[in-house]
Amino acid sequence: MTEQAPKSARHAVAKALVVSGLVVVLVEAAAFCFYGTTVYDEGGYLYEGWLVVRHGWLPFRDFYTKLPPLIYWLYGLGQAACGPGLLVGRLQAVLMTLGMLALSAALARRLAGKWAAVLVVWLFALSPAAVNAYFHAHSQAPTALFVVLAWYFLLWPHPAGWAR
């Protein structure tokens, strides 16, 4: 019984640190979405995504691109559903980044323990470069999400009967 109390207290502290790190990330996301400086590429990706979804344009045929076509579909669907605008694209980038961060923390916890998940969340929260890169409506957020998603499916235990 005495062994359980400290273990459960450490678990509660780790959980509180992860939650507080996510709160910091959400505050940074809100500040960046409304007050962050814009760059030319953000508008270009959003406009081209809107053209892909609304008007049937195809990347590489109707406009030059260096990005995978899925990026334009992801941002274009948001532009078509919620109306065109930089805020919509940035909110999409924030949602994809939060998904990437949640999957990264889950993988870190699975592979190295709860303190690794705390470290992942706080390293992201305290990195201005990460905030700047992932909260812009660029290709970084969806690309990172899909890379971490691939690692998640590769490293997470599979149900019995699945081939590796």
Z-matrix of the N, CA and C atoms (Angstrom, degrees):
N
C 1 1.449
C 2 1.526 1 110.83
N 3 1.312 2 117.54 1 -38.66
C 4 1.463 3 119.44 2 179.42
C 5 1.529 4 111.40 3 -68.69
N 6 1.337 5 116.63 4 -26.32
C 7 1.466 6 120.49 5 179.09
C 8 1.528 7 111.07 6 -71.11
N 9 1.329 8 117.50 7 -33.19
C 10 1.455 9 121.72 8 -176.20
C 11 1.522 10 112.87 9 -71.56
N 12 1.305 11 118.24 10 -37.28
C 13 1.465 12 120.72 11 -176.21
C 14 1.531 13 112.13 12 -60.82
N 15 1.326 14 120.21 13 -50.09
C 16 1.467 15 118.58 14 178.60
C 17 1.527 16 112.46 15 -65.70
N 18 1.339 17 116.61 16 -36.48
C 19 1.463 18 119.52 17 -179.47
C 20 1.526 19 110.23 18 -65.02
N 21 1.326 20 116.77 19 -43.36
C 22 1.456 21 119.10 20 179.77
C 23 1.528 22 110.91 21 -69.95
N 24 1.333 23 117.72 22 -32.06
C 25 1.462 24 120.44 23 176.77
C 26 1.525 25 110.64 24 -67.44
N 27 1.336 26 117.01 25 -41.30
C 28 1.473 27 120.23 26 177.05
C 29 1.528 28 110.86 27 -63.73
N 30 1.323 29 115.70 28 -38.45
C 31 1.463 30 119.86 29 177.67
C 32 1.532 31 110.66 30 -63.65
N 33 1.324 32 116.56 31 -41.79
C 34 1.465 33 120.69 32 178.96
C 35 1.528 34 111.00 33 -65.32
N 36 1.323 35 117.14 34 -38.46
C 37 1.464 36 120.67 35 178.52
C 38 1.527 37 109.96 36 -65.65
N 39 1.330 38 116.96 37 -44.25
C 40 1.472 39 120.34 38 179.14
C 41 1.524 40 110.76 39 -62.05
N 42 1.318 41 115.61 40 -42.60
C 43 1.464 42 119.84 41 179.11
C 44 1.525 43 110.92 42 -63.87
N 45 1.322 44 116.87 43 -42.49
C 46 1.469 45 120.70 44 178.64
C 47 1.524 46 111.00 45 -64.32
N 48 1.320 47 117.50 46 -37.56
C 49 1.466 48 120.19 47 178.24
C 50 1.525 49 111.68 48 -67.18
N 51 1.324 50 117.46 49 -39.20
C 52 1.471 51 120.15 50 177.11
C 53 1.520 52 110.11 51 -64.87
N 54 1.311 53 116.80 52 -45.88
C 55 1.473 54 120.42 53 -179.87
C 56 1.526 55 110.50 54 -62.73
N 57 1.327 56 117.27 55 -43.68
C 58 1.466 57 118.85 56 179.38
C 59 1.522 58 111.48 57 -66.50
N 60 1.321 59 118.19 58 -34.53
C 61 1.460 60 120.80 59 174.63
C 62 1.519 61 111.62 60 -64.39
N 63 1.328 62 116.83 61 -39.79
C 64 1.470 63 120.14 62 177.43
C 65 1.523 64 111.26 63 -67.09
N 66 1.316 65 117.42 64 -34.78
C 67 1.470 66 120.25 65 175.88
C 68 1.527 67 109.86 66 -63.47
N 69 1.328 68 116.85 67 -42.61
C 70 1.467 69 120.39 68 176.94
C 71 1.523 70 110.16 69 -60.58
N 72 1.325 71 117.63 70 -43.80
C 73 1.467 72 121.45 71 179.31
C 74 1.527 73 110.09 72 -62.69
N 75 1.321 74 118.48 73 -41.67
C 76 1.465 75 121.07 74 179.36
C 77 1.521 76 111.85 75 -65.53
N 78 1.314 77 117.63 76 -38.65
C 79 1.468 78 120.44 77 176.73
C 80 1.526 79 110.02 78 -65.24
N 81 1.330 80 116.70 79 -42.91
C 82 1.465 81 120.39 80 176.40
C 83 1.521 82 111.05 81 -61.69
N 84 1.329 83 116.57 82 -40.75
C 85 1.460 84 120.39 83 -179.86
C 86 1.519 85 111.28 84 -63.54
N 87 1.322 86 116.67 85 -44.84
C 88 1.465 87 119.69 86 179.28
C 89 1.517 88 110.92 87 -63.17
N 90 1.316 89 116.65 88 -44.27
C 91 1.469 90 119.95 89 178.93
C 92 1.515 91 110.80 90 -62.76
N 93 1.323 92 117.09 91 -41.95
C 94 1.461 93 119.68 92 -178.21
C 95 1.526 94 111.57 93 -69.47
N 96 1.318 95 116.78 94 -40.90
C 97 1.473 96 119.56 95 -178.62
C 98 1.524 97 111.68 96 -60.28
N 99 1.312 98 116.74 97 -38.55
C 100 1.455 99 119.83 98 -176.08
C 101 1.522 100 114.20 99 -93.92
N 102 1.330 101 118.06 100 -28.19
C 103 1.460 102 119.85 101 -172.50
C 104 1.522 103 114.37 102 -123.50
N 105 1.318 104 118.71 103 -2.61
C 106 1.455 105 121.22 104 -178.74
C 107 1.524 106 111.65 105 -69.91
N 108 1.315 107 115.87 106 148.67
C 109 1.461 108 119.72 107 178.46
C 110 1.524 109 109.76 108 -70.97
N 111 1.310 110 115.01 109 149.94
C 112 1.457 111 120.01 110 -179.70
C 113 1.522 112 109.64 111 -97.85
N 114 1.301 113 114.59 112 156.07
C 115 1.456 114 121.54 113 173.75
C 116 1.525 115 107.53 114 -126.90
N 117 1.316 116 115.51 115 157.64
C 118 1.459 117 120.66 116 -174.38
C 119 1.527 118 112.39 117 -58.01
N 120 1.317 119 116.67 118 -41.83
C 121 1.464 120 119.91 119 -174.82
C 122 1.522 121 112.96 120 -59.87
N 123 1.323 122 117.38 121 -32.81
C 124 1.465 123 119.66 122 -179.70
C 125 1.525 124 110.78 123 -57.36
N 126 1.299 125 116.65 124 -51.51
C 127 1.465 126 120.22 125 -179.63
C 128 1.510 127 112.13 126 -63.64
N 129 1.320 128 116.39 127 -38.08
C 130 1.461 129 120.14 128 179.63
C 131 1.515 130 112.17 129 -63.93
N 132 1.317 131 117.37 130 -46.56
C 133 1.463 132 120.23 131 -179.78
C 134 1.521 133 111.07 132 -64.02
N 135 1.316 134 116.54 133 -40.71
C 136 1.463 135 119.66 134 -179.33
C 137 1.521 136 111.72 135 -68.21
N 138 1.319 137 116.42 136 -42.81
C 139 1.465 138 119.99 137 179.73
C 140 1.523 139 110.76 138 -65.95
N 141 1.319 140 116.81 139 -43.82
C 142 1.464 141 119.23 140 179.06
C 143 1.523 142 111.17 141 -66.30
N 144 1.329 143 117.80 142 -35.55
C 145 1.462 144 120.25 143 174.82
C 146 1.517 145 111.71 144 -63.84
N 147 1.325 146 115.84 145 -39.68
C 148 1.463 147 120.00 146 176.94
C 149 1.534 148 110.37 147 -63.71
N 150 1.331 149 117.28 148 -40.70
C 151 1.465 150 120.67 149 177.81
C 152 1.532 151 111.40 150 -64.58
N 153 1.310 152 117.20 151 -37.77
C 154 1.464 153 120.93 152 179.29
C 155 1.523 154 110.20 153 -63.67
N 156 1.334 155 117.12 154 -47.09
C 157 1.469 156 120.13 155 -175.64
C 158 1.524 157 111.69 156 -77.78
N 159 1.320 158 118.24 157 -45.66
C 160 1.464 159 121.51 158 -174.26
C 161 1.523 160 114.26 159 -79.97
N 162 1.322 161 116.57 160 -36.09
C 163 1.466 162 119.12 161 -172.44
C 164 1.522 163 113.91 162 -117.97
N 165 1.307 164 117.80 163 4.47
C 166 1.448 165 121.18 164 175.16
C 167 1.519 166 115.29 165 74.04
N 168 1.302 167 117.36 166 17.47
C 169 1.459 168 118.81 167 176.71
C 170 1.524 169 109.19 168 -64.40
N 171 1.322 170 115.41 169 151.28
C 172 1.451 171 120.48 170 178.29
C 173 1.522 172 110.55 171 -119.24
N 174 1.337 173 116.21 172 129.73
C 175 1.463 174 117.69 173 175.90
C 176 1.532 175 110.43 174 -60.21
N 177 1.296 176 116.60 175 148.39
C 178 1.464 177 126.27 176 -178.76
C 179 1.529 178 112.22 177 75.69
N 180 1.316 179 118.91 178 -20.83
C 181 1.452 180 120.39 179 176.37
C 182 1.520 181 110.87 180 -101.56
N 183 1.322 182 116.42 181 -50.41
C 184 1.460 183 120.67 182 -176.10
C 185 1.527 184 113.40 183 -95.17
N 186 1.300 185 117.72 184 -19.10
C 187 1.464 186 120.68 185 175.66
C 188 1.522 187 108.44 186 -154.18
N 189 1.330 188 114.52 187 150.70
C 190 1.454 189 121.04 188 179.25
C 191 1.525 190 109.35 189 -74.62
N 192 1.312 191 115.73 190 139.68
C 193 1.453 192 119.96 191 177.45
C 194 1.517 193 110.45 192 -149.81
N 195 1.309 194 115.30 193 156.50
C 196 1.457 195 120.90 194 174.46
C 197 1.525 196 111.03 195 -118.39
N 198 1.320 197 116.38 196 10.05
C 199 1.464 198 122.10 197 -177.02
C 200 1.521 199 110.73 198 -110.55
N 201 1.319 200 116.84 199 158.26
C 202 1.464 201 119.51 200 173.77
C 203 1.538 202 110.32 201 -64.64
N 204 1.312 203 117.61 202 141.89
C 205 1.470 204 120.51 203 -176.71
C 206 1.523 205 114.34 204 -60.00
N 207 1.333 206 118.55 205 -26.05
C 208 1.461 207 120.59 206 -179.58
C 209 1.529 208 111.81 207 -60.89
N 210 1.317 209 117.17 208 -30.59
C 211 1.472 210 120.85 209 179.26
C 212 1.528 211 109.46 210 -59.46
N 213 1.324 212 116.29 211 -43.56
C 214 1.471 213 120.09 212 -178.84
C 215 1.519 214 111.01 213 -67.51
N 216 1.323 215 117.48 214 -37.39
C 217 1.455 216 120.11 215 177.83
C 218 1.525 217 110.85 216 -66.07
N 219 1.327 218 117.21 217 -41.82
C 220 1.472 219 120.01 218 -179.66
C 221 1.525 220 111.19 219 -62.09
N 222 1.317 221 116.47 220 -50.06
C 223 1.466 222 119.00 221 -179.55
C 224 1.532 223 111.20 222 -72.74
N 225 1.316 224 117.77 223 -32.76
C 226 1.462 225 120.65 224 179.65
C 227 1.511 226 113.20 225 -67.37
N 228 1.331 227 117.52 226 -35.86
C 229 1.464 228 120.04 227 178.18
C 230 1.522 229 111.06 228 -64.06
N 231 1.309 230 116.79 229 -40.32
C 232 1.464 231 119.88 230 176.90
C 233 1.519 232 111.72 231 -65.85
N 234 1.330 233 116.33 232 -40.40
C 235 1.462 234 120.21 233 179.04
C 236 1.532 235 110.58 234 -65.84
N 237 1.316 236 117.03 235 -39.06
C 238 1.462 237 120.38 236 -179.87
C 239 1.528 238 111.70 237 -71.66
N 240 1.330 239 116.95 238 -36.60
C 241 1.466 240 120.27 239 -176.64
C 242 1.531 241 112.61 240 -78.91
N 243 1.316 242 117.69 241 -38.70
C 244 1.469 243 120.83 242 -172.99
C 245 1.515 244 113.47 243 -111.16
N 246 1.303 245 117.32 244 -0.22
C 247 1.453 246 120.29 245 -177.54
C 248 1.515 247 110.96 246 95.37
N 249 1.313 248 115.88 247 148.86
C 250 1.465 249 118.51 248 -177.74
C 251 1.524 250 111.00 249 -70.88
N 252 1.295 251 115.18 250 141.27
C 253 1.460 252 119.99 251 177.54
C 254 1.513 253 111.67 252 168.49
N 255 1.297 254 114.85 253 153.09
C 256 1.462 255 120.97 254 -179.96
C 257 1.519 256 111.43 255 -66.86
N 258 1.321 257 117.27 256 -36.88
C 259 1.462 258 120.50 257 -179.13
C 260 1.530 259 111.01 258 -62.16
N 261 1.316 260 117.82 259 -39.77
C 262 1.465 261 121.40 260 178.76
C 263 1.525 262 110.17 261 -61.62
N 264 1.323 263 116.56 262 -46.13
C 265 1.457 264 120.11 263 178.95
C 266 1.516 265 112.66 264 -63.93
N 267 1.317 266 116.91 265 -39.87
C 268 1.468 267 119.32 266 179.16
C 269 1.525 268 111.10 267 -68.62
N 270 1.328 269 117.36 268 -37.66
C 271 1.463 270 119.28 269 177.18
C 272 1.526 271 110.81 270 -65.04
N 273 1.321 272 116.94 271 -36.91
C 274 1.463 273 120.00 272 175.02
C 275 1.525 274 110.28 273 -62.77
N 276 1.323 275 116.78 274 -44.10
C 277 1.468 276 120.60 275 178.94
C 278 1.525 277 110.28 276 -62.02
N 279 1.329 278 117.30 277 -39.57
C 280 1.465 279 120.64 278 178.72
C 281 1.529 280 110.12 279 -64.60
N 282 1.330 281 117.89 280 -44.12
C 283 1.465 282 120.40 281 178.99
C 284 1.521 283 111.69 282 -61.92
N 285 1.335 284 116.73 283 -42.19
C 286 1.462 285 119.66 284 178.37
C 287 1.529 286 110.61 285 -66.52
N 288 1.320 287 117.14 286 -37.35
C 289 1.463 288 121.02 287 178.48
C 290 1.521 289 110.78 288 -66.87
N 291 1.317 290 117.05 289 -41.86
C 292 1.464 291 119.80 290 177.47
C 293 1.531 292 111.14 291 -63.30
N 294 1.325 293 117.02 292 -38.41
C 295 1.466 294 120.15 293 174.90
C 296 1.519 295 111.62 294 -62.76
N 297 1.332 296 116.06 295 -43.18
C 298 1.460 297 120.46 296 177.85
C 299 1.519 298 110.94 297 -63.07
N 300 1.319 299 116.84 298 -41.76
C 301 1.462 300 121.15 299 -178.81
C 302 1.533 301 110.89 300 -67.53
N 303 1.315 302 117.23 301 -40.43
C 304 1.468 303 120.77 302 178.10
C 305 1.529 304 111.08 303 -64.36
N 306 1.318 305 116.96 304 -43.74
C 307 1.467 306 119.98 305 178.06
C 308 1.520 307 111.23 306 -66.61
N 309 1.330 308 117.24 307 -38.89
C 310 1.471 309 120.73 308 178.57
C 311 1.520 310 110.70 309 -63.66
N 312 1.329 311 116.79 310 -43.47
C 313 1.465 312 120.28 311 179.03
C 314 1.529 313 110.75 312 -65.98
N 315 1.331 314 117.41 313 -38.81
C 316 1.465 315 120.22 314 178.12
C 317 1.522 316 110.78 315 -64.59
N 318 1.322 317 116.89 316 -41.76
C 319 1.468 318 119.94 317 177.75
C 320 1.524 319 111.07 318 -65.90
N 321 1.321 320 116.83 319 -43.25
C 322 1.464 321 119.87 320 179.40
C 323 1.525 322 110.37 321 -61.89
N 324 1.311 323 116.38 322 -41.82
C 325 1.468 324 120.16 323 179.01
C 326 1.523 325 110.75 324 -63.86
N 327 1.310 326 115.76 325 -41.69
C 328 1.466 327 120.48 326 -179.17
C 329 1.530 328 111.37 327 -66.50
N 330 1.322 329 116.23 328 -40.42
C 331 1.464 330 120.06 329 -173.93
C 332 1.530 331 113.47 330 -87.61
N 333 1.339 332 117.94 331 -31.85
C 334 1.466 333 119.24 332 -172.39
C 335 1.530 334 114.24 333 -133.70
N 336 1.317 335 118.26 334 0.63
C 337 1.460 336 119.50 335 177.14
C 338 1.518 337 113.40 336 104.61
N 339 1.327 338 113.85 337 172.04
C 340 1.470 339 119.94 338 -173.33
C 341 1.522 340 113.03 339 -65.17
N 342 1.333 341 117.51 340 -30.38
C 343 1.464 342 119.05 341 -179.28
C 344 1.522 343 111.49 342 -72.11
N 345 1.310 344 117.73 343 -25.70
C 346 1.470 345 120.67 344 174.55
C 347 1.526 346 110.13 345 -67.70
N 348 1.327 347 116.82 346 -37.94
C 349 1.464 348 120.07 347 176.67
C 350 1.524 349 110.55 348 -64.52
N 351 1.332 350 116.81 349 -40.65
C 352 1.464 351 120.70 350 176.35
C 353 1.521 352 109.73 351 -60.19
N 354 1.321 353 116.42 352 -44.65
C 355 1.465 354 121.44 353 -179.94
C 356 1.525 355 111.29 354 -61.61
N 357 1.321 356 117.81 355 -44.02
C 358 1.471 357 121.32 356 179.99
C 359 1.525 358 110.86 357 -59.92
N 360 1.310 359 116.44 358 -48.01
C 361 1.468 360 120.11 359 -177.51
C 362 1.526 361 110.99 360 -64.76
N 363 1.329 362 117.61 361 -44.45
C 364 1.467 363 119.67 362 -177.27
C 365 1.519 364 112.63 363 -74.81
N 366 1.325 365 118.78 364 -30.73
C 367 1.470 366 119.57 365 174.39
C 368 1.524 367 110.43 366 -63.21
N 369 1.321 368 116.13 367 -39.72
C 370 1.461 369 118.72 368 176.94
C 371 1.528 370 110.71 369 -68.81
N 372 1.319 371 116.51 370 -45.23
C 373 1.467 372 120.81 371 -176.51
C 374 1.525 373 112.04 372 -61.89
N 375 1.325 374 117.94 373 -33.72
C 376 1.455 375 121.60 374 -175.91
C 377 1.524 376 113.79 375 -95.89
N 378 1.326 377 117.12 376 8.83
C 379 1.455 378 120.84 377 -178.22
C 380 1.536 379 110.61 378 -106.07
N 381 1.313 380 117.98 379 105.27
C 382 1.465 381 119.96 380 177.65
C 383 1.532 382 112.43 381 -62.25
N 384 1.318 383 116.78 382 -31.66
C 385 1.468 384 120.02 383 179.11
C 386 1.533 385 110.80 384 -65.94
N 387 1.329 386 116.65 385 -39.80
C 388 1.466 387 119.45 386 178.59
C 389 1.520 388 110.93 387 -66.78
N 390 1.327 389 116.19 388 -43.16
C 391 1.464 390 119.90 389 178.69
C 392 1.526 391 109.91 390 -60.21
N 393 1.307 392 116.81 391 -45.81
C 394 1.462 393 120.84 392 -179.52
C 395 1.525 394 111.87 393 -64.33
N 396 1.303 395 117.58 394 -39.10
C 397 1.464 396 120.32 395 -177.14
C 398 1.527 397 112.64 396 -75.13
N 399 1.324 398 116.82 397 -42.21
C 400 1.463 399 119.15 398 -170.32
C 401 1.518 400 114.81 399 -91.32
N 402 1.309 401 119.29 400 -17.61
C 403 1.456 402 119.41 401 -178.92
C 404 1.522 403 113.04 402 -95.00
N 405 1.322 404 118.44 403 -6.70
C 406 1.467 405 120.92 404 170.36
C 407 1.526 406 108.02 405 -74.42
N 408 1.310 407 116.61 406 153.07
C 409 1.469 408 120.82 407 176.61
C 410 1.529 409 108.87 408 -81.49
N 411 1.314 410 114.90 409 65.47
C 412 1.464 411 122.80 410 178.90
C 413 1.518 412 108.93 411 -113.66
N 414 1.293 413 115.16 412 -167.80
C 415 1.458 414 119.71 413 179.73
C 416 1.521 415 113.68 414 -85.69
N 417 1.338 416 119.16 415 -8.71
C 418 1.461 417 120.75 416 -175.67
C 419 1.524 418 113.02 417 -64.42
N 420 1.316 419 118.21 418 -45.39
C 421 1.469 420 120.50 419 -176.16
C 422 1.528 421 112.26 420 -63.95
N 423 1.344 422 119.58 421 -50.81
C 424 1.466 423 117.33 422 178.72
C 425 1.522 424 113.18 423 -66.33
N 426 1.322 425 117.33 424 -35.40
C 427 1.457 426 119.86 425 179.03
C 428 1.521 427 110.54 426 -64.88
N 429 1.324 428 117.01 427 -45.97
C 430 1.462 429 120.14 428 178.60
C 431 1.524 430 111.36 429 -62.68
N 432 1.324 431 116.80 430 -39.78
C 433 1.465 432 119.87 431 178.35
C 434 1.527 433 110.71 432 -60.11
N 435 1.315 434 117.66 433 -46.15
C 436 1.463 435 120.05 434 -177.68
C 437 1.529 436 112.24 435 -70.66
N 438 1.327 437 117.71 436 -32.98
C 439 1.464 438 120.05 437 176.28
C 440 1.524 439 110.21 438 -66.59
N 441 1.320 440 117.43 439 -46.48
C 442 1.467 441 120.39 440 179.69
C 443 1.520 442 110.32 441 -67.61
N 444 1.319 443 117.44 442 -35.37
C 445 1.465 444 120.67 443 176.27
C 446 1.530 445 110.66 444 -62.47
N 447 1.322 446 117.10 445 -40.22
C 448 1.461 447 120.37 446 177.03
C 449 1.531 448 110.76 447 -63.85
N 450 1.338 449 117.31 448 -44.48
C 451 1.460 450 120.48 449 176.75
C 452 1.524 451 110.87 450 -62.31
N 453 1.317 452 116.73 451 -38.12
C 454 1.456 453 121.07 452 179.38
C 455 1.532 454 110.44 453 -59.91
N 456 1.331 455 116.53 454 -47.31
C 457 1.465 456 119.81 455 -178.86
C 458 1.520 457 112.33 456 -72.34
N 459 1.330 458 117.44 457 -27.68
C 460 1.460 459 119.58 458 177.44
C 461 1.521 460 112.78 459 -75.33
N 462 1.332 461 117.26 460 -38.13
C 463 1.455 462 121.00 461 -171.97
C 464 1.523 463 114.81 462 -98.73
N 465 1.313 464 117.35 463 -17.50
C 466 1.462 465 119.37 464 -179.34
C 467 1.521 466 108.56 465 -75.72
N 468 1.326 467 118.60 466 144.59
C 469 1.469 468 119.54 467 -179.65
C 470 1.533 469 111.48 468 -63.49
N 471 1.307 470 113.79 469 138.07
C 472 1.465 471 120.01 470 -179.69
C 473 1.526 472 109.66 471 -92.97
N 474 1.325 473 116.87 472 151.94
C 475 1.473 474 119.23 473 174.67
C 476 1.525 475 110.48 474 -62.17
N 477 1.314 476 115.17 475 156.08
C 478 1.473 477 120.23 476 179.84
C 479 1.536 478 109.90 477 -57.87
N 480 1.287 479 115.73 478 137.49
C 481 1.459 480 120.20 479 179.19
C 482 1.508 481 114.63 480 98.22
N 483 1.327 482 117.44 481 -11.85
C 484 1.458 483 119.95 482 178.24
C 485 1.515 484 109.08 483 -82.15
N 486 1.300 485 116.19 484 138.38
C 487 1.467 486 119.79 485 175.93
C 488 1.516 487 109.48 486 -81.46
N 489 1.289 488 117.15 487 144.94
C 490 1.469 489 121.29 488 176.84
C 491 1.486 490 109.86 489 -94.57
